């Protein structure tokens, strides 16, 4: 799994963060809305949890890739 994250190109990770991670852009990015719901304690419905995981996945890969590069 670690090798897979290391092999993913930076451009693809950044593109995924900018598109899937932030879509839809209006009225506010979905990930931001889900983070606010989590902070308020209203992130309870399974569809909202799935949606949060879907939009957070590119950022998780970005963080893992950054950690991999900085520790290698």
JOLINZI-V894737 format. One record per residue. RES is the residue in one letter. PHI is phi as a letter, one per 30 degrees, with the letter a starting at -180 (999 if undefined). Layout:
res = <RES:RES>
phi = <PHI:PHI>
This chain:
res = <X:X:X:X:X:X:X:X:X:X:X:X:X:X:X:X:X:X:X:X:X:X:X:X:X:X:X:X:X:X:X:X:X:X:X:X:X:X:X:X:X:X:X:X:X:X:X:X:X:X:X:X:X:X:X:X:X:X:X:X:X:X:X:X:X:X:X:X:X:X:X:X>
phi = <999:d:d:d:d:d:d:d:d:e:d:d:d:d:d:d:d:d:c:d:d:c:d:d:d:b:d:a:e:d:d:d:d:d:d:d:d:d:d:d:i:c:d:b:d:e:d:d:d:d:d:d:d:d:d:d:e:d:d:d:d:d:d:d:d:d:d:d:d:d:c:d>
